[in-house]
Amino acid sequence: MTPERFNRLRATLDKRQPDLTVLTDYVHKGRNLSAIVRTADAVGVGDVHCVIGDKDYRSFRGTALGSHRYVKVHRYRELQSPVSELKAKGFQIVAAHLSEQAVDYHDVDFTKPTALLMGAEKDGISDEASELADIHVTVPMVGMVESFNVSVAAGIILSEARHQRELAGLYQQQRIDQAEYELLFFEWAHPKIRDFCRSHNFAYPPLREDGEIIDASGWYAQKREILAQRREEQRIGAV
């Protein structure tokens, strides 16, 4: 790993915002979800929650491989579960929704734990989502079109959240706990080892201060021996 990559991974983790997230309510187009995930990553969001059907989720997975490396996408089949989980953690649910009680998105305090709720491309958020949201926000427009694309609207609102948090100093301190920080650093820095360990149920190896694996060749040799032993045990058991 080059020093430049090491420093970039650390700098990105240093600015992650665990109390800022995005929740989508049946945004079904893969390219829109992918754009939302990329924007989330750009403002320091590490988790995105998606209520989405099977077919649309498969399509989304095919268009978001790059952004998936750095943002965890949590998939749900209905809205109540993620909303309840987020509210239990103290998040305010801020829905992009044109309603009588909607306020300008600039007027929301995004330094509070916040989940930005975005609705479907054509119909917006559902009636259920409208009722579950704590705040409705709009993005003022002065042109002839009636609405922004959902991913564009998410980007505009998340940029305001980033601006407020920057002014509050929330990007100048490590926000995620150390265990999560070290776990994410390993998985980002060593994706092939991550996949190898996951597939064989191995713990991640320890790292040196420069981010490289301690005695990588010795670690690999040990794991190969364990795998060979497992195969032999399976062979004997099958006889």
Beta strands, then each sheet from edge to edge (+ up, - down):
strand 1: 20-25
strand 2: 47-51
strand 3: 72-76
strand 4: 92-96
strand 5: 103-104
strand 6: 114-118
strand 7: 135-138
sheet 1: 3+ 2+ 1+ 6+ 4+ 7+ 5+
end
